[in-house]
Amino acid sequence: MQMADQEQAEIRLMAARLRQEHEDYDTAINAMIATGCDALRIQRMKKKKLVIKDKLTKLEDQIIPDIIA
């Protein structure tokens, strides 16, 4: 079943925002590591980054149709 172009565009926009947020977390984590920040805070940031990655993967799965081998 093909999704509407509008719906697909909205999903792509959400995915782009999540990608940017994921990159922002990556930059922040690297800065925290460089400045010797508390390991627990870094771990929490990494966990949030992983949650964002999971959401992004689910959105991308909606855009890309399943390929039957």
Secondary structure as GFF3:
##gff-version 3
##sequence-region A 1 69
A	DSSP	alpha_helix	5	34	.	.	.	ID=ss1
A	DSSP	alpha_helix	39	63	.	.	.	ID=ss2
###
